[in-house]
């Protein structure tokens, strides 16, 4: 999953103030390995013809709630976007752990804000909250499944 995760990091770099991209990537790659070992983290890989085309990382490190699950990272490779793969992966991930969920999205990542609002609204029949918090420059989508 290394090359796809690296592509993801390059994709999200413009949405954050990163001064040392290589150092940031190294830390992110080390953090990725925790998803294979930690009990409170799960990784989901989306494949098409044996190629990894996307992934979702889920943990319990919440920004807006005291307990539940959070989509920590989510990515669909360019060329596979806008074809339903992201929605399919998101819905699969949500189905694995009914309960409280949140998805935090950077305010600068407009495509992700639109995607998550559409997917979550559809998946919950509009029963979600969109919250802002001064400690995070973005929005949190909160919902229960």
LINBELPE-V164248 format. One line per field, one symbol per residue. ss: DSSP state (@ for helix, = for strand, . for the rest). psi: psi as a letter, one per 30 degrees, with the letter a starting at -180 (. if undefined). A space follows every 50 residues. Layout:
ss=???
psi=???
This chain:
ss=.@@@@@@@@@@@@@@.....@@@@@@@@@@@@@@@@@....=======.. =========.........========........@@@@@@@@@@@....= ======...@@@@@@@@@@@@@@@...======..=========.
psi=feeeeeeeeeefefflikfieeeeeeeeeeeeffffekfgkkkkkkkjhg kkfllkkkagjkeflflalkjekkkkkkfflggfeeeeeeeeeeffikak lkjkkkffieeeeeeeeeeeeefghgilkjllkffkialkjklk.
